[in-house]
Amino acid sequence: MVQKKMSTHGAVNIPVQMRRSMGLQPKDVIELEEKDGALILRPREIRCAFCGTDEDVLKLKGKGICVSCLAKAQERKGEGNED
């Protein structure tokens, strides 16, 4: 659990570790929902963790990967590269 203080304007900074684990990038649109007294925050659109696009993105183990980057990764795996 992380505790943050709200600014006088009602803003709260999201720690970098949480932004990274959620795949959030600057200027991303997020959705906020109040449910049973809790505030739920989630990305509106998921982005590719590799190239940053929001087009043709699949969710894999909680992260976004676009079809193009997935194809490149599969090619590299076939070549035996592990970078």
Rosetta blueprint (number, residue, H / E / L):
1 M L
2 V L
3 Q L
4 K L
5 K L
6 M L
7 S L
8 T L
9 H L
10 G L
11 A L
12 V L
13 N L
14 I L
15 P L
16 V H
17 Q H
18 M H
19 R H
20 R H
21 S H
22 M H
23 G L
24 L L
25 Q L
26 P L
27 K L
28 D L
29 V L
30 I E
31 E E
32 L E
33 E E
34 E E
35 K E
36 D L
37 G L
38 A E
39 L E
40 I E
41 L E
42 R E
43 P E
44 R L
45 E L
46 I L
47 R L
48 C L
49 A L
50 F L
51 C L
52 G L
53 T L
54 D L
55 E L
56 D L
57 V E
58 L E
59 K E
60 L E
61 K L
62 G L
63 K E
64 G E
65 I E
66 C E
67 V H
68 S H
69 C H
70 L H
71 A H
72 K H
73 A H
74 Q H
75 E H
76 R H
77 K H
78 G H
79 E H
80 G L
81 N L
82 E L
83 D L
